[in-house]
Amino acid sequence: MARLTLATNNTHKVEELRTLLQGAGVEIAGLENHPQLREIPEEWETLEENALQKARTVHRVVGGPVLADDTGLEVGYLINAPGVRSSRYAGEKATYADNCRKLLAELRGVAERRRGARFRCVLAFIDPAGKEHLAEGTVRGTILESPRGAGGFGYDPVFMPDGHRKTFAEMTAAEKNGLSHRALAAAALRPLLERAFGRP
């Protein structure tokens, strides 16, 4: 089975993508054996540019096929913030809870109809030949007034996808993986992986 290095130190993302890409003929490895890549730069203004930057950075060090993800929560009322700064919205060392608290503070008093948001995930894949590919998934929803649920990570406790009555944090892993932005991006990526690694 081909080895695919995932350009992240986030164990939640590694586990999600392992599940989402099961059966694609790849063994996904994180960066636990590459301490020199503990901090991967995210210096650009779009998810696409950041995902490619991370993939290229890891590819230079590790070699071989690499997959990188950049994900952002875009809230219309906040002119698509936090966007590319989603993971550090409340500061460079912010926790998930810190970021959620800041987001809810920014939206305090805002009516439900104006709390629309979308999660976007962009996956950048460098294939065995060194060619670069992009895949994207988007899911729309609403930011709640207070967190709900103990599962998931990031902004999952405050994001309720359209057409559902649970936040991502209230869903089982299987429920979330059936509709999330990362699931949609992984589904778009799967044919590229299968072609790159010679699967029928």
N, C-alpha and C positions, 0 to 999 in steps of 0.2 A: 504494500500500500504506500502511495506517495506521501511524503511528509510536507506539510504546509505550515509555515511559521506565521503565527498571528502576532501582529505588531502591537501588542498591548501588555501592560502589567496588571490589567483589571481581570481578576479571576472570574467575575460574574460574566464578562463578555466572552471569555474563553469557553466557559461551560455552555452558555447559550448557543454559541456558534458551533460547538461540537454537536450539540443536539440538532440544530437546524440543518447542518450539512451531513448528517448521518446518511450513509449510503452513497455519498458522492465519490467514494474511492480515495479519500484523503485522510491522513492522520494529522490532526491539528495539535500543534505545540505552542505554548506560550513562550514568554521570555524569561522564565525562571532561571535558566542556565546562562543568561547573558546580563550580568549585573551592570555592565557598561552601558546598557540600554535602559537603565532604570527611569531616566527622564528623556522622553522623546519629544522634540520640539513641535509646537503647534503655532506657527507664526503667521498664518495666512488668514484671509477674511472670508473664505468660503469653506464649506465642508469638503468639497471636492479637492481643493488645493491642500488642505490639511491631511486628508486621507492619503493622497499621493505622496506628500512629504514624509509621512510616517512610514509608508511602504518602502520608499526609496532609502530612507535612513537605515531601516532594518536590513534591507536587501544588501546594502554596501557592507554590512558587518557579517551577516549570517550567510548570504548567498542563497541560491535556490529559490523556489516559489515562496512568495510572501503575500499575506492578506492583511490589510489594515482597514480600520473602521473609524469614521468620524461621525458622531451623532449629535444632533442639536434639537433643543426644544424651541420652537418659534411661536411666540405669543403675539397675535395681531395687535392688541391694544398697546403693547410695548414696542411696536415697530419691529417685530420679529426677534426681539431680545428674549432670552439670553443667547440664542443662536450658537455661533462657534465658541462662545465663552460659557456654554452650559455647565461644564464640569468645574469651572472656577468662577462662577457668577458672584459668589460671596467672598472671593479672595483666592489666592493661589493655593492655600492649604485648606480650603473649605471642605467640609464633610457634605454628604448627601443632605443631611438634615439642615445644615447651614444654608445650602442653596435653596431648599424648599421654603425655609423661613423667609429668606429675602424675596423670593418670588411672590409669596402670599402677601408680604408687606407691601410690595409694589402694586398689588391688585386689590388691596383692601378698599372696600366700598364700591368696587366696580361691579356693575350688574352682570348676571349670568350670561346674557346674550352678547356681552362684549368680552367674554373670557375665552373665546375660541382660540385654539392653539393647534399646532401640528408637531409631531415628532418626525424628524427626517434622519435617515441613516444612509450614508454613502460608504460603499465598500470599494477599496482599491486593491486590485489583484495584479501582481507581477507574476506572469506565468513562467514555466521552465525555460522558455526561449528569451525571457527578459522583456516581453511585450506587456504593456500596461493596459488594464481594463477597468471600467467603472460600472457599478450597479447601484441602484437606489431604491429605497422603499420609504413610503410616507403614510402616516396614519393621522387622521384628524380627530380632535376631541375638545374637551373643555377642562379648564383648570378649576378645581373645586375650591371652596373657601377654607377648608381644613383637610389635613391628611387623613387617608383611610387605608387600612390594610398594613400588614407587616411583611409582605413578600416583596419580590423585585428589588430594584435599586434605583438610585438617581431620583428622578422626579415621578417615579411610578405611583407613590401614594397620593399625588395631587392631580393626576391625569386620568380622566375618564374618556375612553374612546367613544366616538359617536356610535349610537345604536346599542350601547351596553349600559348596564346599571352597576358595574363594578369598575373600580380603578384597576390599573395594571397590578398594583400591589395587593389587591384582593383576589386576583385570579390565581389559579394554579399555574405552574410553569407550562403545562400543556395548553391551557386556555390562552395564555399570553403568546406562546409561540405559534398559535394558530392565526394570529392577526396583527402582531406587532410590526413596527417599522423595520426592525432588524430581520424579522421573519420574511417580510416582503423583499428586502434587499437580498437576503440569502437565496430566496427562490429565483430571483432574477440572475443571480450569480451562478447557480448550479449548472446550467447548460455550458457556461464558459469553462467551469472546472472540468466537467465531463469531457469536453472537447480537448482541453489542454492536457489531460492525463490519459487520453485515449480510451475512455469508457464509451460503450455503445449508447 
